[in-house]
Amino acid sequence: MKPWLYICSLLFISFALALVSQPCYGNFGKNLRWSIDGSARLNDNQALDNTSAIYALGIDTHKVFTHSTGDIGYGVGQVYFTKLANHIPVPFLFSSKDDSEFIIREAHLNYTAGPNWLPNVRVGHFTLPFGLEESIDTNGRLLDYYHGKNLGTKLDWGLSFNKVLRQIEYNFSYTLGGKDQAKSLAGSYALTGRIGSLSHLDFVLGLSFFDGKIDEVSRKRLAIDWQYYWGTWGILGELALGEDNKQHQGRQKEKYSLVELNKTSINEQLKLYSQFIIRARTDHASTDKLVNIGFSYQFNNQLELSMSGVKQINSPVSGQKQQLARVQIRVRY
Amino acid sequence: MTIHFRILILTLAMLLLLPGNVNAVAYCSLRDPVAQIAQLYPQKTNQLSIVKTVDDNIRAQVQIALPSNDLHFSELGRHTLYIAMKGQEVLGYVHVRSEQSDWGLVEIVWAIDKDLRIRDFVFQRCRSPKKKIAQHSNFKAIFIGKNYQELKQQLSADGITAKPSVLSHAQGAAELANVVLRCALKTLLLTEILWGDELEKL
């Protein structure tokens, strides 16, 4: 199918959703949120001397399922037509630097109607519950907490047990390790979990673990994450320690740490952040140290502009210093 | 630039020109105030969500009813009212609203009784240094038990601050009392305008 047909299909589905959201067309539209979500991202990778772009257009939906006396649960569905333009290295979901694909981001159901002492049960494709990402969603944003590099994937198919209690919240998942594919590949799997204090508080502390095999690399991680907010300032961090076991290279120790300082305007339109990231590996002669500075400006509920720049501050033994500048415009309707 | 990119950019531009009532954040980041509902209604066994749209028409109604006030852009879009239930019995309602302050957005989780009076409230987010004062029962007493009309009488002539007689009970947290009062008024008004018909059927 040609790309313009994909777009027409998306728009058709959107209008169909809009129609069913009217009361006279039945109950599916009840408690349904849906948006068309489009973005254009320009990347300037100086280390690779390459300029590239990623265009995405899709539907973001959220639906609360209820019966007469209470909620049963909710579902999230996000399908995006994504087009690369001269993007290297080629992301795993694509076959070439100019490829285009339909991509499922989040697609899951969370059953919440059990008794208070029983966990909710989530099934589908979801973000692995680990570290800062569990309480700060970076879906579709330039801001990132590097799940993919740290764990091997950001999202995976499987199930999770989760709950928010009076003092703590937890989320433990078993997923298949197939990343975008809802199956186990060559024995892949991922056990992930996080338990932490309530994520809406001014001080948040969390502990996470990960034990998985993805892309034939076995990974183990233990992590601590924390956030502290004072006025419009926030300081937060994540430290993950563990090991990777690759088939041909054997075991190697891994360390990843991130510290972020952020500042938000009082009307929340402008968000600034700076991150200091350290990645260390026993087989690396040097430790990668990176600085990432970025901002986002929300013009209104529909339009957001964001920019970020990453620069490696140490000199790697081999290869060039990482240096990447990105700008993104995102529109939601 | 290929035809595909042109179509994509054109589509984005078209979307930008159309008025919309969406949430700025991806829906996977939505979180129900589960812990706060449990705190406000400890006997609750389940909750019932009703999602409605706060659009420009509703925003205009708020501006007419409460001159000098506006809704923050994040307050537009689809929003949820939670009915706290104990089995089949309705205990009350829960409505979360944000109000801009000098310390960023203050997010308040309001417990409202079946007569649309403030029953209690807790902060989902408040980074004021005087937050502890606002959590005290003496401060909360300014608002608890009052309906929209009674709270509106507490507004001074400027429409955005409380009367001096009210602020004398704010224990030094006058600015926060103004924020909480504006938020309470908008919350009760929107509950009545948007969810009133549904609540009558319960």
HADDOCK unambig.tbl for C-alpha pairs under 7 A between the chains (distance, minus, plus):
assign (segid A and resid 3 and name CA) (segid B and resid 4 and name CA) 6.49 0.50 0.50
assign (segid A and resid 4 and name CA) (segid B and resid 4 and name CA) 6.73 0.50 0.50
assign (segid A and resid 31 and name CA) (segid B and resid 50 and name CA) 6.13 0.50 0.50
assign (segid A and resid 31 and name CA) (segid B and resid 51 and name CA) 4.71 0.50 0.50
assign (segid A and resid 33 and name CA) (segid B and resid 78 and name CA) 6.61 0.50 0.50
assign (segid A and resid 35 and name CA) (segid B and resid 22 and name CA) 6.36 0.50 0.50
assign (segid A and resid 38 and name CA) (segid B and resid 12 and name CA) 6.14 0.50 0.50
assign (segid A and resid 60 and name CA) (segid B and resid 26 and name CA) 7.00 0.50 0.50
assign (segid A and resid 60 and name CA) (segid B and resid 27 and name CA) 6.68 0.50 0.50
assign (segid A and resid 61 and name CA) (segid B and resid 27 and name CA) 6.59 0.50 0.50
assign (segid A and resid 62 and name CA) (segid B and resid 27 and name CA) 5.94 0.50 0.50
assign (segid A and resid 66 and name CA) (segid B and resid 48 and name CA) 6.87 0.50 0.50
assign (segid A and resid 69 and name CA) (segid B and resid 48 and name CA) 6.42 0.50 0.50
assign (segid A and resid 69 and name CA) (segid B and resid 88 and name CA) 5.89 0.50 0.50
assign (segid A and resid 70 and name CA) (segid B and resid 46 and name CA) 5.77 0.50 0.50
assign (segid A and resid 70 and name CA) (segid B and resid 47 and name CA) 5.00 0.50 0.50
assign (segid A and resid 70 and name CA) (segid B and resid 48 and name CA) 4.11 0.50 0.50
assign (segid A and resid 71 and name CA) (segid B and resid 47 and name CA) 6.00 0.50 0.50
assign (segid A and resid 71 and name CA) (segid B and resid 48 and name CA) 5.04 0.50 0.50
assign (segid A and resid 71 and name CA) (segid B and resid 49 and name CA) 6.43 0.50 0.50
assign (segid A and resid 76 and name CA) (segid B and resid 28 and name CA) 6.29 0.50 0.50
assign (segid A and resid 137 and name CA) (segid B and resid 29 and name CA) 5.56 0.50 0.50
assign (segid A and resid 139 and name CA) (segid B and resid 26 and name CA) 6.80 0.50 0.50
assign (segid A and resid 164 and name CA) (segid B and resid 34 and name CA) 6.37 0.50 0.50
assign (segid A and resid 164 and name CA) (segid B and resid 35 and name CA) 6.33 0.50 0.50
assign (segid A and resid 165 and name CA) (segid B and resid 35 and name CA) 5.85 0.50 0.50
assign (segid A and resid 166 and name CA) (segid B and resid 35 and name CA) 4.98 0.50 0.50
assign (segid A and resid 166 and name CA) (segid B and resid 38 and name CA) 6.99 0.50 0.50
assign (segid A and resid 200 and name CA) (segid B and resid 124 and name CA) 6.16 0.50 0.50
assign (segid A and resid 200 and name CA) (segid B and resid 125 and name CA) 6.52 0.50 0.50
assign (segid A and resid 201 and name CA) (segid B and resid 125 and name CA) 6.76 0.50 0.50
assign (segid A and resid 230 and name CA) (segid B and resid 127 and name CA) 6.11 0.50 0.50
assign (segid A and resid 231 and name CA) (segid B and resid 103 and name CA) 4.85 0.50 0.50
assign (segid A and resid 231 and name CA) (segid B and resid 104 and name CA) 6.78 0.50 0.50
assign (segid A and resid 231 and name CA) (segid B and resid 127 and name CA) 4.90 0.50 0.50
assign (segid A and resid 231 and name CA) (segid B and resid 128 and name CA) 6.49 0.50 0.50
assign (segid A and resid 232 and name CA) (segid B and resid 103 and name CA) 5.85 0.50 0.50
assign (segid A and resid 232 and name CA) (segid B and resid 104 and name CA) 5.81 0.50 0.50
assign (segid A and resid 265 and name CA) (segid B and resid 104 and name CA) 6.82 0.50 0.50
assign (segid A and resid 266 and name CA) (segid B and resid 100 and name CA) 6.93 0.50 0.50
assign (segid A and resid 266 and name CA) (segid B and resid 101 and name CA) 6.74 0.50 0.50
assign (segid A and resid 266 and name CA) (segid B and resid 102 and name CA) 6.16 0.50 0.50
assign (segid A and resid 266 and name CA) (segid B and resid 103 and name CA) 6.06 0.50 0.50
assign (segid A and resid 266 and name CA) (segid B and resid 104 and name CA) 3.87 0.50 0.50
assign (segid A and resid 266 and name CA) (segid B and resid 105 and name CA) 6.60 0.50 0.50
assign (segid A and resid 267 and name CA) (segid B and resid 100 and name CA) 6.19 0.50 0.50
assign (segid A and resid 267 and name CA) (segid B and resid 104 and name CA) 6.05 0.50 0.50
assign (segid A and resid 267 and name CA) (segid B and resid 105 and name CA) 6.66 0.50 0.50
assign (segid A and resid 268 and name CA) (segid B and resid 104 and name CA) 6.77 0.50 0.50
assign (segid A and resid 300 and name CA) (segid B and resid 73 and name CA) 6.20 0.50 0.50
assign (segid A and resid 301 and name CA) (segid B and resid 22 and name CA) 6.40 0.50 0.50
assign (segid A and resid 301 and name CA) (segid B and resid 23 and name CA) 5.95 0.50 0.50
assign (segid A and resid 301 and name CA) (segid B and resid 24 and name CA) 4.46 0.50 0.50
assign (segid A and resid 301 and name CA) (segid B and resid 73 and name CA) 6.25 0.50 0.50
assign (segid A and resid 301 and name CA) (segid B and resid 74 and name CA) 6.51 0.50 0.50
assign (segid A and resid 302 and name CA) (segid B and resid 22 and name CA) 6.98 0.50 0.50
assign (segid A and resid 302 and name CA) (segid B and resid 24 and name CA) 6.06 0.50 0.50
assign (segid A and resid 331 and name CA) (segid B and resid 12 and name CA) 6.59 0.50 0.50
assign (segid A and resid 331 and name CA) (segid B and resid 16 and name CA) 6.52 0.50 0.50
assign (segid A and resid 332 and name CA) (segid B and resid 22 and name CA) 6.91 0.50 0.50
assign (segid A and resid 332 and name CA) (segid B and resid 24 and name CA) 6.99 0.50 0.50
assign (segid A and resid 333 and name CA) (segid B and resid 15 and name CA) 5.93 0.50 0.50
assign (segid A and resid 333 and name CA) (segid B and resid 20 and name CA) 5.30 0.50 0.50
assign (segid A and resid 333 and name CA) (segid B and resid 22 and name CA) 6.05 0.50 0.50
